[in-house]
């Protein structure tokens, strides 16, 4: 049974009172969206969202107090609203993991991509469900929202319903949105409707129509920021600008027991569970590998074997699948006409890909996305949110150094590798051979709460085998022992610099080479293990910005300037990655 307009108004007033109370308790938060959008979120949760089946994403994450108020009233187990924005309490922006919160939102626009990913996951899994997303003017100014929405239009996600809180204001004044947002949404394939944001009957009618639409739906909710307060229709209403007296008055005006009782009936509705289980990972026999090969090729070979053995992955690429080697021989393209597949062409949408992947994962799937390492900067906010949300996304970043070569410095990553290592709760693997490739993929797939980035070379290089007794789970191991049996010097290296390090070490009797597959894992080891590897003078060699290595190395051979156009061998030689040059530098350093 659906609630009528009178009941929905009482319920939205209760939402507004609870949210305002949370903001007042914190003396921090955003009042404007609470005052103008409570009717919208109430209609969704009270009459349309089926708990445990449908999804809701508050992309306008600054309205978190409003979402928490709805969840609390509807019986979700989220803790007290009086803990809002306080240490150990409800966070200032929604975070995945809180009961009823389907996506971590904060950076505007990101929630739109999460919602698209959730809607796509429902299609892929064959779940007859909908995803609702409430967006602000700010969301629609961010480029990632349109990357994601245009994707939703191309894939005709008719289970996606986006509601726009159109109050035409943002923090600095008039919202700098498109001149005609609705025209743009139509051009992207959306069924567009327009209502007044406080007209409950109109909102209900639009949502009823949306649920029958053959296309994704965009509902413009024309609104007034901070409706009903002294700062109504002023930018200042966005934040916490009302005095305590007015806040208390607004809370009193909206509080009503009838609304609370109606919400209690929502909380009594049955909860469905729809997430599908993923297959257990099968161990793969490692094939014979050529003496010289790129790690992007190795990754492609192993991934093909994994998928062939039943690894349950939704793999995608930002229009670079042939370059990153993620499109396997078992790939079935997902399209607007066929969601029964395992491969997505995201188009040139790196940031959108990252946010959509986050939605796919919270929707119950395992997602892999790929692009060039230099372009990881475009999707960095989504990677950060995956790490914060403990989503086990897998990123395949190829073309990992100046050895990209002729495409020049725009495509040659320098700072990206160390900057990814700075993100908490992100595993960064830079493998040098098939054993390390296999370990990285297996660990990434088996991870339950940590995303992984697998960093791969474009160029082919000599393969140095991993010793049979090496423990790759420790993040680093001796790949080339000293000839004398007792190392007085240690070279740390990763990926394509391993054969260079080995060639240098082979000139000495007392130098060992340590392959650092995952620096984060190695740093987490006990002192005894680290001491057993870091013997004597420690020299790190990596074709990336050097700073991060000084924590464990005495000397670092790296790159602290941009690359240039040219072939890979020439660039390595010119930028100091040359055996004789490095030996000379080492000699000068240890004098």
C-alpha positions, 0 to 999 in steps of 0.5 A: 500500500502506498502512502498518500500525499498528506501522509508523505508530507508528514513523513517528509516533515519528520525527515526534515526535523531529524536532519536539522536536529543532527546538524544542530547537534553537530553545529556543522552541516548543510541545511539548504538541501534538507529544507528543499529536498526532504519531499523528494527522498521521502517519496523514494523511500516511502513508496518506491524503494524496495528494501534489499532490492532497489538501491539509492545513492545520494550523490549530493553527499553534503545532504547526508543528515537528510539521508541518515534521518530517513534511514533512522526513521525507516529502521536501519541500524545506523546509530544516533543522529546526535553523533552526526559529524562527531568522532566515531559517529555518523560521518559528514558525508555518506560512507558505504558500510553504514546500514542502508548506505549504498555508496560512499559519496563526497566528491560531487559527481562520483555518486552518479557513477556509483548509481550507474554502476549499481544499475548496470550490476542489476542488469548484468545479474538479471535482477528486476530492480531500480537504482535511484540517485539524487543529484545536486547542481554541483554534481551536474557541474562535475565532468564525471557525472556526464561521463557516467550519464552518457554511458547510462544512455548508451547502455540504455539503463532504463532501471536508473532514475536520477532526480535533480534537486534544481535550486540553481544555487551553489556555494559561490552564487548562481550554479554554473550548470549547462544553459539547458541541462534537460536538453543535454539529458535528452541528447544522452538518451534519457526520458526527461520529466520536470516537477516542482520539488515540493509538489508531492503529487507531481513527484509521485506521478513522475516516479510512477511513470519512471518505473515504466520507462523504456529509457533511463529517467531524469527528473528535474525537481525545480526547487528553492534552496533553504525553503522556509528559512530566513535565507531562502533562495540565497547561497548562504543557506547551503551550509550551516548559517542559521542561528540556533533559535531559528534552527530550533523553530524549524525543528519544532515546525516540522516535528510530528509523531504522525510522520514517525509512526508512518515511517515505523511501518516502512521499517516493518517491511520485509528485506530481500537479499539479492547479491550473487556469490562469486566463484572460488578462484582456481589455481592456474598452471603457469605456461612456458614464457618467452625469454623477452616479453612485456608484462602487459602481455604476461598479464593478458596471458594469465588473465585469459587462463583465469577467465577460462578457468571460471574467474567471475570478473566483469572486465572493462577498459577505457577504450584501450583493451587491445593495448592493456591486454585485458580483453580475453579470448573468452570476452563477451561484450556487454551492450544495451541489447545484451547484458549477459556478458563479461566485458565492458567498453567504457569508452574514453571515460577513465573517471567514469569507469572508476566510479561505475566500477565502484557501483558494480562492486557494491552491487555484488560483482567483481570489476576490473578496469584498465587504461594507461598508467599516466591516465590513472590521474583521471580516475584517481578520486574513484580509486581513493574512494574504493580504497576508503570504502574497502572495495576490492576493485582491480585496476590494470595500468599498462605503459608504466614508464618512459619506456612508453617511448615515441608517444612522448612525455604526455604518455610517460608516467613519472609521478603516478606510480609513487603517488598510487602507493601513497593511497591508504588501503591500496595494493600496488603491484609492479611485477617483473615476471609471470610468477609475480603476475600470477601472484598479483592477479590471484591476490587481487581477486581473492582480496575482500576489502582492498583494491589493487593496481597492477602496473605493467610495461609496454616494452618487452624485457628479459625475464628473470625467474623467481626462485622456487622458495620465494614468498611473494606474500611478503611483498619483496624477496631475493630474486638474485642472490650474491655470488659470494653467498654473503651480500654486502650491497642490496639493489631494490628494483621492480618490474622492468628494472629487474633485469637491469639490476641483475646485470649490475649485480652480476658484475660484483660478487657481493651484490644481491637483487631484491624484487619489490613486488608490493612495497606496502606489503614489504613495509608491513613485514617484521624487522627481522625479515626486512633486515634479512633483505636490506643488507649493507648499502641499499640502492633502489632502481625504479623508472619513476619519481624517487622520493618514496624509496628514501625511507628504506634505501640509501641511494635511489636511481629514479626520474625526477623530470618529464620524459621525451619522445624517442625509442625506449632503449634510447630513453632509458640510456639518456635518463640514466638507466644504463649499467655502466652509468649506474655502476659509476654512480654507485662507485662514487656514492660508496667511496 
